[in-house]
Amino acid sequence: MPRQPRQLKPNYCYHVTTRCNNRDFRLTRVECKEVLLYAIERCQAKYGFKLYALCIMSNHDRIQN
């Protein structure tokens, strides 16, 4: 049974973590990190959220917004 959708509240801060498949180290090349940054920038332009912190590691990232 699928879980219920999250109830996101305006003006709240959220900590988001994403991980590469199988915990593989896919974000080691600069080009891969640039693609991730580009995608985040596009989402930020589309949805207008504030980004307070971002940490990209070799197999996952953390976003504070």
For each residue, the residues with C-beta under 8 A, 3 or more apart:
1:
2:
3:
4:
5:
6:
7:
8: 12 14
9: 12
10:
11:
12: 8 9
13: 52 64 65
14: 8 64 65
15: 62 63 64
16: 62 63 64 65
17: 60 61 62 63
18: 60 61 63
19: 23 59 60
20: 23 24 25 26 27 59 60
21: 24 26
22:
23: 19 20 59 60
24: 20 21 59
25: 20 28 58 59
26: 20 21 32 58 59
27: 20 32 33 36 56 57 58 59 60 61
28: 25 32 58
29: 32 33
30: 33 34
31: 34 35
32: 26 27 28 29 35 36
33: 27 29 30 36 37 56
34: 30 31 37 38
35: 31 32 38 39
36: 27 32 33 39 40 56 61
37: 33 34 40 41 56
38: 34 35 41 42
39: 35 36 42 43
40: 36 37 43 44 51 54 63
41: 37 38 44 45
42: 38 39 45 46
43: 39 40 46 47 49
44: 40 41 47 48 49 51
45: 41 42 48
46: 42 43
47: 43 44
48: 44 45
49: 43 44 65
50: 65
51: 40 44 54 63 64 65
52: 13 64 65
53: 62 63 64
54: 40 51 61 62 63 64
55: 61 62
56: 27 33 36 37 61
57: 27 60 61 62
58: 25 26 27 28
59: 19 20 23 24 25 26 27
60: 17 18 19 20 23 27 57
61: 17 18 27 36 54 55 56 57
62: 15 16 17 53 54 55 57
63: 15 16 17 18 40 51 53 54
64: 13 14 15 16 51 52 53 54
65: 13 14 16 49 50 51 52
